[in-house]
Amino acid sequence: MAYSESILEAAIGMATINSLLEVDPDSCIELNAAEVILEKGEGKKVAIVGHFPFLPRIREKADALWVIEKNPREGDFDETEGDRLIPQADVVAITGTSLTNHTLEHLLELCEPSAYIAMLGDTVPLSPVLFAYGVHALSGTRVVDLDLALRCASQGANFRQIKGTRKLTMTKA
């Protein structure tokens, strides 16, 4: 299902893959993607594929920030601008949704070899396999208390309201 043209089916496929991944807890640190991007992007040109709540913090520290979005908000760039902007970036942060909408391969091709590349979001698989494709950091979410997470989900919580999870980052050694 991860290869499906249906975004919903692809998301279910990625969720299944993520739930089956054996993640080595010693290879991850409890760190939100925003902190990684802030550290790596200070004074640099940053392209972020996807609109995230921490963007104002990045904008304060980065020399330039380009937010590339399928559904752009005010100040964002349309996805068609990605081909022009991403090659100029020193730091590129790519939403995990690029796996479900099948754009990751193209986005990675646009990155300069010297760029620092991070993937972020709840659909990002915490798998070192992605390091072989030029990614330097993977920031995602792991369920650490299944009963609590299921209880929150069954009560109608949206993803940000679900408890029993940890934001983790895995970096290339």
N, C-alpha and C positions, 0 to 999 in steps of 0.2 A: 504493500500500500504506500510505502514511502515514495515510490516512483510515480504514483498516480497523478494525473493532470488535475484531479479534484483536490483543491487545497485542504478540504476537510479530511479526505482520505489520507493525503500525504501527512497531515498533522497527526492523525491517529497512528500511522505507520512509524513516524519519528518518535512519538510518545512510547510506542511499544519497544522500539530499539533502545531508547534511553532507559526504560524500566528494566531491560535485560542486561544492560552494560554492567560489568564488574568494574567499579571505580575504586582504585587504590587510594584510600583516605590519606596516606602519607604523601601522595603526589599532588594534593590539593591544599590550598590555604583558604580560610574563610575570609573572602575579600570580594567586594562588589566590583563589577566591571567599571563603574564610574571612577573608582580610585585608580585603577590601572590606566585608564585613558587620561586622567588628570596628570598622573606622574609622567607618562610617556609623551603626552601632548603639550606640556607646558612650553610656550614660546615657539610652537611648531604649527605646521599646517595639518589640520585634522579633518578627515572626512568620516562621517558617521552615516551608515546606511540604516535607516530606521529612525523614528522619532521617539526619544526616550525622555523621561522626566528630569534627568540630571543635566540636560543640555545647557541651562544657564550657567552652571558651575564651570563647564568646559569652556564656554564662550569667554568667561573672565580670564582664563589662563592661556588659552591657545592664541597663537598669532593670527590664525584664520580658522574658522569652523564652517564646514559645508555639511548641512544635513540633507541627505538625499532620500527621498520618500516617494513611494507609489501614490500616496494620497497626501500631497504636501500641504502643510499649514503655513501660515504667514512666516516668511523668512526662510522656509525650506526650499530646496531645489527639487524639481521634478526628476523622476528616475532617469529620464532621457539625458540629463546633465551629468550623470555618473561617469559616462565614458570620457568626458572632458575633465572632470574634477578629480576623480580618484587617482589618476596617474600623477597629479601634482602633490598629493598628500604624503607627509612624512609618517603619519599615523592613520591607519584605516581601521575602523570598527564596523563590523558587519553583523547585522541581526541574524540570529539563528533561523528566522523565518525564511532566509535565503535558501535553506535546505528544502523547505516545503513548497516554495514557489519555483524551485529549480534554477535559481540565478547565481548560486554560490560560485560555480565554476567560472562564469564570465567575470564576476566581481574580482575574483582572485587573479585572473589574467590581466586585469587593469592595473593592479598594484605594481609599483616599482619594486625591484628586488631589494632595495634598501629600506623599504617601508616596514614599520612595525604593524603587524596585523593581529587584531583581536576579534574573536567572535563572542557575541554576548546575547543573552536572553534565555528564556526558559526552555527553548527547544534545542539549545546547543548540547550536543553529546559531549560529555567529558571523557573524550577518547584521544589518546596521544596519536592516533592514526592521522588526525588532521594536521599535525605538525609537519608531516611529510609533504603537505601541499602548501607550505609557506606560512601557516598560521603560527603565531608566537604565544598567544594566550587564549584560553577557553574559559569563559565565565558563564556559569549556568547554575541550575538549582537542583538539589537532591532532596528527596523525601527522607527524613531521618526518623520520623515518628508516623508510621503508616496509619495507625488508628486515629490519631489526631487529625491528620491531613484528610482522611476519608470522612471523618465526622464534619469537618468544616465544609468540604465539598458537598456532602449530602444536605447540608443546611443552606446551600445556595451561595456560598462564598465565591467571590471572584478570585482570580489567582493571587492577587496581592493580599487578600484577606486570609488565605489558607495558612494555617500554622503547622508546625511540624516539618518545616523545610529549612535548608541552609543554602545561602548563596556562596558558591565555591568558585575558585579560580585555579586552573591548572596551567602552568607555564612550561614552555619548551626549555629543556635543560641546557 
